Amino acid sequence: MSPNAVTGRPAQPPRNARLEVPQQRPPQDRPVTTPPQRQAQRAFSRDEFQGATPADAAVSRSTTTTTTPPAPKPQKKKSGGFFGGIGHFFGRVGSAIGNTFIRASQAVIGGAVRLFGGTVGPHSPLPSNMRTYAELTPNQQRLLGLDGQRTYDSLPPRNKAAFIVLTTQMDALKVDYSGMQLKGGGPGVHVDRLMLEQRPDDPTGQQRFQQSVEAGIQARRFESEKPNDGLHPGQSDFGVRQDVSRESMQIGIGRDGAFVDIDRYNPKENVFGHLGEVLMPGETDMGLVARALKIDLSSHL
């Protein structure tokens, strides 16, 4: 619309003139742009977090992470198959047969031992008040060494009984052990024997010991009998046994010293009784030997 030249106002359209309104596109034809919306956070169950952490999972407030090691897989027991099963079966059968044989052998030997006068069973009780060091003879105290009282007092009752019985019997059989000492001190006294060696300050001690034993052979207190080297290694070069059927003393001498013990049954005269003594209970019962030889083990102080 051009302005009026006189008034300078915009020219007015005639009254009957139609006003043109610019056409607008219908709403459906306009491109609609939806503003980006934040995607809702998905809730995860606890099972989804086991062993993995999703990208949108919530971070725990705790900064300490506990890692549980995977449980070890159970190992399958190897099976030997058919032949393995047979081997297992015969192994069990063999073990049962072996145990039965051992029990049967013990019963047979035990019966034979009792039949021939032997004794089968545990050790007999000992006096509660064993003989003290002060009640030992000078020879017995000398054999125990310089610290003899301490050595003797440290011995268990059965070892004390063995020491008293064996030294008392050596004195009765005139065995000279004045130049000998216990091998290793207290450990030289076993529950069924004494282990001896020459005293360092007596260079002829073992020689005199053997000479007194040989004199016993001439006097018929002993008979010559070489010990078994497998049972008495290093002490079997020379040996004797007391020539009696019961409570028979045995002595062996060799490069490693000497041993002295007593068998309740002389194996030359009562092999079954000796078997029972060796196998059951396995060591000579010095309590029974003391009673048989009338050796008093009790203290009288």
C-alpha positions in Angstrom: 0.0 0.0 0.0 1.6 3.3 -1.1 1.4 6.4 1.1 -0.8 9.3 0.3 1.1 12.2 -1.3 -0.8 14.9 0.5 -1.2 13.5 4.0 1.7 11.1 4.1 -0.5 8.5 5.6 -0.8 5.1 4.2 -3.5 4.8 1.7 -6.6 3.0 3.0 -8.0 0.2 0.9 -11.5 0.7 -0.4 -14.2 -0.5 1.9 -15.4 -3.1 -0.3 -12.0 -4.5 -1.0 -11.2 -8.0 0.2 -8.2 -8.5 2.5 -6.0 -11.3 1.5 -4.8 -13.4 4.4 -1.7 -15.5 3.7 -2.5 -19.2 3.7 -1.0 -21.3 6.5 -0.1 -25.0 6.1 -2.2 -27.3 8.1 -0.6 -28.6 11.3 -0.3 -32.1 9.9 1.9 -31.0 7.1 4.5 -29.3 9.3 7.6 -31.2 10.4 7.4 -31.9 14.1 10.6 -32.0 16.1 10.4 -33.7 19.4 13.0 -32.4 21.9 15.3 -35.2 23.1 14.1 -36.8 26.3 16.2 -38.6 28.9 15.8 -42.3 28.7 14.4 -43.8 31.8 16.9 -45.8 33.8 16.2 -49.5 33.7 16.1 -51.3 37.0 18.3 -54.4 37.1 17.7 -57.4 39.2 20.5 -58.6 41.5 21.1 -61.6 39.3 22.1 -59.5 36.4 25.1 -58.1 38.3 26.5 -61.5 39.2 30.0 -61.7 37.7 29.5 -58.6 35.4 28.8 -54.8 35.8 26.4 -53.3 33.2 27.2 -49.9 31.8 24.1 -48.3 33.3 24.3 -50.1 36.6 24.4 -48.0 39.8 27.8 -47.7 41.4 28.0 -48.9 45.0 28.9 -46.4 47.6 31.4 -48.7 49.2 34.9 -48.5 47.9 35.9 -52.0 49.1 35.5 -54.9 46.7 35.2 -58.4 47.9 36.2 -61.1 45.4 34.9 -64.6 46.1 37.2 -67.2 44.5 35.3 -69.8 42.4 34.6 -73.0 44.2 36.9 -75.8 43.1 35.3 -78.3 40.8 34.8 -81.7 42.4 37.2 -84.1 40.9 35.8 -87.3 39.6 37.1 -90.4 41.2 39.0 -92.3 38.7 37.7 -95.7 38.1 39.9 -98.6 37.0 37.0 -100.0 35.1 36.3 -103.7 35.1 39.9 -104.8 35.9 40.3 -102.1 38.5 37.2 -103.4 40.3 38.5 -107.0 40.2 41.8 -105.8 41.6 40.1 -103.9 44.4 38.0 -106.9 45.3 40.9 -109.3 45.5 42.9 -106.7 47.5 40.2 -106.7 50.1 40.0 -110.5 50.1 43.7 -110.8 50.5 43.7 -108.3 53.4 41.0 -110.2 55.1 42.8 -113.5 54.6 46.1 -112.0 55.9 44.4 -110.6 59.1 42.7 -114.0 59.7 46.0 -115.8 59.3 47.7 -113.5 61.8 45.0 -114.0 64.3 45.0 -117.7 63.8 48.8 -117.8 64.1 48.7 -115.9 67.4 46.1 -118.2 68.8 48.1 -121.3 67.8 51.4 -120.0 69.1 49.7 -118.7 72.3 48.1 -122.1 72.9 51.4 -123.9 72.3 53.2 -121.5 74.6 50.7 -122.1 77.4 50.8 -125.9 76.7 54.6 -126.0 77.2 54.6 -123.8 80.3 55.1 -120.4 78.7 53.2 -117.2 79.6 51.4 -115.0 77.2 50.2 -111.6 78.1 51.0 -108.1 79.3 53.8 -107.2 81.7 53.2 -107.9 85.4 52.9 -105.0 87.9 56.0 -103.6 89.6 56.4 -102.3 93.2 55.3 -98.7 93.6 58.4 -98.0 95.7 61.3 -99.2 93.7 64.8 -99.6 95.2 66.6 -96.2 95.6 70.1 -95.3 94.4 71.3 -95.4 98.0 70.3 -99.1 98.2 72.4 -100.1 95.2 75.7 -101.9 95.6 79.0 -100.1 94.9 79.4 -102.1 91.7 75.9 -101.1 90.5 76.5 -97.4 91.4 79.9 -97.5 89.5 78.2 -98.8 86.4 75.8 -95.9 86.4 78.7 -93.4 86.0 79.8 -90.2 87.7 76.3 -88.7 87.7 74.8 -92.1 88.7 72.1 -90.9 91.0 70.6 -88.6 88.4 70.8 -91.3 85.8 69.2 -93.9 88.0 66.4 -91.5 89.2 65.5 -90.6 85.6 64.9 -94.3 84.6 61.3 -95.5 84.2 60.2 -98.3 86.6 60.7 -101.1 84.1 64.2 -99.9 83.1 65.1 -99.7 86.8 63.8 -103.3 87.2 66.0 -104.5 84.3 69.1 -102.7 85.8 68.6 -104.2 89.2 67.8 -107.8 88.0 70.6 -108.0 85.4 73.4 -106.5 87.6 72.3 -108.6 90.5 72.5 -111.8 88.4 75.9 -110.8 86.9 77.2 -110.5 90.5 75.7 -113.9 91.3 77.4 -115.5 88.2 80.8 -113.7 89.0 80.9 -111.6 85.9 83.4 -108.7 86.3 81.8 -105.6 84.9 83.9 -103.1 86.9 85.7 -101.9 83.8 82.5 -101.3 81.8 79.9 -98.5 81.7 76.4 -98.0 80.3 76.6 -97.3 76.6 75.3 -93.7 76.2 74.4 -93.4 79.9 70.8 -93.9 80.8 69.7 -95.0 77.3 72.0 -98.0 77.7 69.4 -99.4 80.1 66.6 -101.0 78.1 63.5 -102.7 79.6 65.0 -106.1 78.8 68.8 -105.7 78.5 71.8 -103.6 79.3 74.1 -102.2 76.6 77.7 -101.8 77.9 81.0 -100.4 76.7 84.5 -100.1 78.1 85.2 -97.3 80.5 87.6 -94.7 78.9 89.8 -94.7 82.0 90.1 -98.5 82.1 91.8 -99.8 78.9 91.4 -103.4 80.0 87.9 -103.2 81.2 86.2 -105.2 78.3 89.0 -107.7 78.3 88.5 -108.5 82.0 84.8 -108.6 81.3 85.3 -111.3 78.7 87.8 -113.2 80.7 85.3 -113.5 83.6 82.7 -114.8 81.2 85.1 -117.4 79.8 85.9 -118.5 83.3 82.1 -119.1 83.8 82.3 -121.6 80.8 85.0 -123.5 82.6 83.0 -123.5 85.8 79.8 -124.6 83.9 77.9 -121.5 84.8 77.7 -120.7 81.1 77.9 -122.6 77.8 79.4 -121.1 74.6 76.7 -119.7 72.3 77.5 -117.1 69.6 74.6 -114.5 69.4 72.8 -113.8 66.2 74.5 -110.8 64.5 71.2 -109.7 62.9 69.7 -109.3 66.4 72.8 -108.1 68.1 75.0 -106.3 65.5 78.5 -105.4 66.6 78.1 -107.5 69.8 78.2 -111.0 68.5 81.9 -111.9 68.1 81.8 -114.0 71.3 78.9 -115.0 73.5 77.5 -117.3 76.2 74.2 -118.5 77.6 73.5 -119.7 81.1 72.9 -123.4 81.0 69.5 -123.5 82.7 66.0 -124.0 81.3 64.4 -120.9 83.0 65.7 -117.3 83.5 68.7 -117.9 81.3 71.2 -115.1 81.1 72.8 -114.3 77.7 75.9 -112.2 77.1 77.4 -111.1 73.8 80.7 -109.2 73.2 82.0 -107.6 70.0 83.7 -104.5 68.5 80.8 -102.3 69.6 80.8 -103.3 73.2 78.6 -105.9 75.0 75.0 -106.7 75.8 73.5 -108.6 78.7 69.9 -109.9 78.9 67.9 -112.8 80.4 65.4 -115.0 78.6 62.7 -116.5 80.8 62.8 -119.7 78.7 66.1 -121.1 77.3 65.3 -121.4 73.5 67.4 -124.6 73.4 65.1 -126.3 75.9 61.7 -124.5 75.5 61.4 -123.0 72.1 57.6 -122.4 72.4 58.0 -120.6 75.7 60.7 -118.4 74.2 58.5 -117.7 71.2 55.7 -116.6 73.5 58.2 -114.3 75.3 59.5 -112.8 72.1 56.2 -112.4 70.3 53.8 -111.6 73.2 54.3 -109.1 74.7 57.7 -108.8 72.9 60.1 -108.1 75.8 61.2 -110.0 78.8 59.0 -109.3 81.8 61.6 -108.4 84.4 59.0 -108.3 87.1 58.4 -112.1 86.6 62.2 -112.7 86.3 62.8 -110.9 89.6 60.2 -113.0 91.4 61.5 -116.2 89.9 65.1 -115.3 91.0 63.9 -114.0 94.3 65.4 -110.5 93.7 63.7 -107.8 95.8 62.9 -104.7 93.7 61.2 -102.8 96.6 62.8 -100.1 98.7 63.1 -100.6 102.4 64.1 -97.1 103.4 
